[in-house]
Amino acid sequence: MSESPDISEIRRAVQALCAEFPGEYWRKKDQERSYPGEFVDALTKAGFLAALIPEVYGGSGLKLDAAAVIMEEIQASGCNGASAHAQMYIMNTLLKYGSAAQKQEYLPRIATGELRLQAFGVSEPISGTDTLSLRTVAVRDGDDYIINGQKIWTSRAEYSDLMMLLARTTPREEVASKTEGLSIFLVDMRKVVGNGMTIKPIRTMMNHSTTEIFFDDMRIPASALVGEEGKGFRYILSGMNAERILIAAECIGDAKWFIKKATDYSKERNVFGRAIGQNQGVQFPIARCYAQMCAAELMVHHAAQVFDAGGNPGAEANMAKLLASEASWAAADMCVQTHGGFGFAEEYDVERKFREARLYTVAPISTNLILSYLAEHVLGLPRSY
Ligand SMILES: Cc1cc2nc3c(=O)[nH]c(=O)nc-3n(C[C@H](O)[C@H](O)[C@H](O)COP(=O)(O)OP(=O)(O)OC[C@H]3O[C@@H](n4cnc5c(N)ncnc54)[C@H](O)[C@@H]3O)c2cc1C
């Protein structure tokens, strides 16, 4: 795919940084289930995590298409951008709906790395995908809000200073539409951890630093409210398009990593006196994954371009996420198969990337929910839930 010299330069710079963090680094972190803080610091220092922050606040003011390339290259280099990707996708909500005072207070310090905006609290254990039924409530009390409830799967919370939190401010029965009455807060976690906020890590099949969070009469200043009270769901929908596009770009990077790894291995590995890659039974799955990845990649860039042009890429962002997550998972499975037994050995990194890539047909939105969005909102089929 042809691209501008600036984008090619970003690719080279990300590749050079990632080369400092080889497979051994990620294997060790994975075994220990420890946070790759050195990697995140290096990305921050190089300015990549401030890509979307406007220059006036100390960032590079790049568009989403460029941010997507950064995330793609991280994954294609064998690294794991899940340790830091939220800073990119949460940013959009703050940039679009945050007040001038909030931007001035936080963005310059996020750009320098003094503050980390890595936690996004939407999912809850009971409501699941049905976000509008979430139960965490924020009640106004003078100049504060008091928050009670629980979140789950709030990733990187232990390594973040700020959290974008979605909570109900008006009971569902009291609003005309169930999409009303939810609000977004930018919570300064340094002031509330151990003081209304309790974080409990959840160990998962991959190294993802995810947690559950309990809010017990957590008091935050009313100035933490982003935009207007009650409009939070609309705000995060716009942010979710950015999230889906960036995650889809990561999936493209993963697919490229698996395809290259399988291609290289199939040229080197000799069985029955010839390279396994000489067999069409080994070649064809690799070639099929390549075609699937290229098609998904086009959709990811198209969605990013619609987003950058100020359009509403709801359908495109969802399709990009659907196609890219399926392409990366197909490539992951193919890569294990191509490696035979060695696909299961830790030192090849294939099994680690395989576990990491599995997430994206489930989170941040599952395939079924994307299909249901397309069926209802694009094709006009009857609402199913
Ligand atoms: C490692 C990890 C990290 C995460 N990080 C974050 C984070 O940082 N912040 C955050 O807010 N969330 C996070 N999530 C949550 C993630 O977004 C949700 O897990 C995901 O949206 C699915 O929701 P659920 O787990 O509640 O599944 P459920 O809603 O319980 O759904 C279970 C299954 O049923 C299907 N299903 C449900 N309803 C329907 C329907 N009407 N039609 C068809 N199928 C249906 C779903 O597609 C899914 O396959 C993370 C999750 C994981 C596993």
The ligand as an SDF file (V2000), in Angstrom:
LIG
                    3D

 53 58  0  0  0  0  0  0  0  0999 V2000
   -8.4540   -8.8250   29.0620 C   0  0  0  0  0  0  0  0  0  0  0  0
   -9.6010   -7.8800   28.9740 C   0  0  0  0  0  0  0  0  0  0  0  0
   -9.3640   -6.5170   29.0480 C   0  0  0  0  0  0  0  0  0  0  0  0
  -10.4350   -5.6260   29.0310 C   0  0  0  0  0  0  0  0  0  0  0  0
  -10.2090   -4.2760   29.2240 N   0  0  0  0  0  0  0  0  0  0  0  0
  -11.2580   -3.4510   29.4280 C   0  0  0  0  0  0  0  0  0  0  0  0
  -11.0540   -2.0930   29.8400 C   0  0  0  0  0  0  0  0  0  0  0  0
   -9.9120   -1.6300   30.0020 O   0  0  0  0  0  0  0  0  0  0  0  0
  -12.1530   -1.3270   30.1110 N   0  0  0  0  0  0  0  0  0  0  0  0
  -13.4220   -1.8110   29.9800 C   0  0  0  0  0  0  0  0  0  0  0  0
  -14.3680   -1.0660   30.2430 O   0  0  0  0  0  0  0  0  0  0  0  0
  -13.6500   -3.0820   29.5590 N   0  0  0  0  0  0  0  0  0  0  0  0
  -12.6060   -3.9130   29.2930 C   0  0  0  0  0  0  0  0  0  0  0  0
  -12.8200   -5.2230   28.9180 N   0  0  0  0  0  0  0  0  0  0  0  0
  -14.2000   -5.7070   28.8330 C   0  0  0  0  0  0  0  0  0  0  0  0
  -14.6180   -6.1030   27.4040 C   0  0  0  0  0  0  0  0  0  0  0  0
  -14.8830   -4.9370   26.6790 O   0  0  0  0  0  0  0  0  0  0  0  0
  -15.8170   -7.0430   27.5480 C   0  0  0  0  0  0  0  0  0  0  0  0
  -15.3320   -8.2700   28.0850 O   0  0  0  0  0  0  0  0  0  0  0  0
  -16.4840   -7.2840   26.2240 C   0  0  0  0  0  0  0  0  0  0  0  0
  -17.1030   -6.1120   25.7940 O   0  0  0  0  0  0  0  0  0  0  0  0
  -17.5500   -8.3820   26.3470 C   0  0  0  0  0  0  0  0  0  0  0  0
  -18.3970   -8.1060   27.4100 O   0  0  0  0  0  0  0  0  0  0  0  0
  -18.6790   -9.2180   28.5410 P   0  0  0  0  0  0  0  0  0  0  0  0
  -17.3750   -9.8370   28.9030 O   0  0  0  0  0  0  0  0  0  0  0  0
  -19.4680   -8.6080   29.6230 O   0  0  0  0  0  0  0  0  0  0  0  0
  -19.5150  -10.3140   27.7860 O   0  0  0  0  0  0  0  0  0  0  0  0
  -21.0910  -10.5540   27.8880 P   0  0  0  0  0  0  0  0  0  0  0  0
  -21.8430   -9.2960   27.6350 O   0  0  0  0  0  0  0  0  0  0  0  0
  -21.3750  -11.3150   29.1140 O   0  0  0  0  0  0  0  0  0  0  0  0
  -21.2930  -11.5030   26.6230 O   0  0  0  0  0  0  0  0  0  0  0  0
  -20.8620  -12.8790   26.6140 C   0  0  0  0  0  0  0  0  0  0  0  0
  -21.0180  -13.4190   25.2010 C   0  0  0  0  0  0  0  0  0  0  0  0
  -22.3800  -13.3410   24.8110 O   0  0  0  0  0  0  0  0  0  0  0  0
  -22.5090  -12.6340   23.5900 C   0  0  0  0  0  0  0  0  0  0  0  0
  -23.7380  -11.8190   23.6210 N   0  0  0  0  0  0  0  0  0  0  0  0
  -24.2150  -11.0480   24.6320 C   0  0  0  0  0  0  0  0  0  0  0  0
  -25.3700  -10.4660   24.2840 N   0  0  0  0  0  0  0  0  0  0  0  0
  -25.6340  -10.8600   23.0120 C   0  0  0  0  0  0  0  0  0  0  0  0
  -26.6690  -10.5840   22.0690 C   0  0  0  0  0  0  0  0  0  0  0  0
  -27.6970   -9.7780   22.3750 N   0  0  0  0  0  0  0  0  0  0  0  0
  -26.6110  -11.1610   20.8450 N   0  0  0  0  0  0  0  0  0  0  0  0
  -25.5760  -12.0020   20.5350 C   0  0  0  0  0  0  0  0  0  0  0  0
  -24.5640  -12.2940   21.3650 N   0  0  0  0  0  0  0  0  0  0  0  0
  -24.5990  -11.7280   22.6000 C   0  0  0  0  0  0  0  0  0  0  0  0
  -21.2850  -11.7440   23.4930 C   0  0  0  0  0  0  0  0  0  0  0  0
  -20.9780  -11.4660   22.1350 O   0  0  0  0  0  0  0  0  0  0  0  0
  -20.2210  -12.6030   24.1790 C   0  0  0  0  0  0  0  0  0  0  0  0
  -19.6340  -13.4470   23.2260 O   0  0  0  0  0  0  0  0  0  0  0  0
  -11.7540   -6.1170   28.8730 C   0  0  0  0  0  0  0  0  0  0  0  0
  -11.9730   -7.4930   28.7670 C   0  0  0  0  0  0  0  0  0  0  0  0
  -10.9290   -8.3710   28.8300 C   0  0  0  0  0  0  0  0  0  0  0  0
  -11.2060   -9.8530   28.7560 C   0  0  0  0  0  0  0  0  0  0  0  0
  1  2  1  0
  2  3  1  0
  2 52  2  0
  3  4  2  0
  4  5  1  0
  4 50  1  0
  5  6  2  0
  6  7  1  0
  6 13  1  0
  7  8  2  0
  7  9  1  0
  9 10  1  0
 10 11  2  0
 10 12  1  0
 12 13  2  0
 13 14  1  0
 14 15  1  0
 14 50  1  0
 15 16  1  0
 16 17  1  0
 16 18  1  0
 18 19  1  0
 18 20  1  0
 20 21  1  0
 20 22  1  0
 22 23  1  0
 23 24  1  0
 24 25  2  0
 24 26  1  0
 24 27  1  0
 27 28  1  0
 28 29  2  0
 28 30  1  0
 28 31  1  0
 31 32  1  0
 32 33  1  0
 33 34  1  0
 33 48  1  0
 34 35  1  0
 35 36  1  0
 35 46  1  0
 36 37  1  0
 36 45  1  0
 37 38  2  0
 38 39  1  0
 39 40  1  0
 39 45  2  0
 40 41  1  0
 40 42  2  0
 42 43  1  0
 43 44  2  0
 44 45  1  0
 46 47  1  0
 46 48  1  0
 48 49  1  0
 50 51  2  0
 51 52  1  0
 52 53  1  0
M  END
$$$$
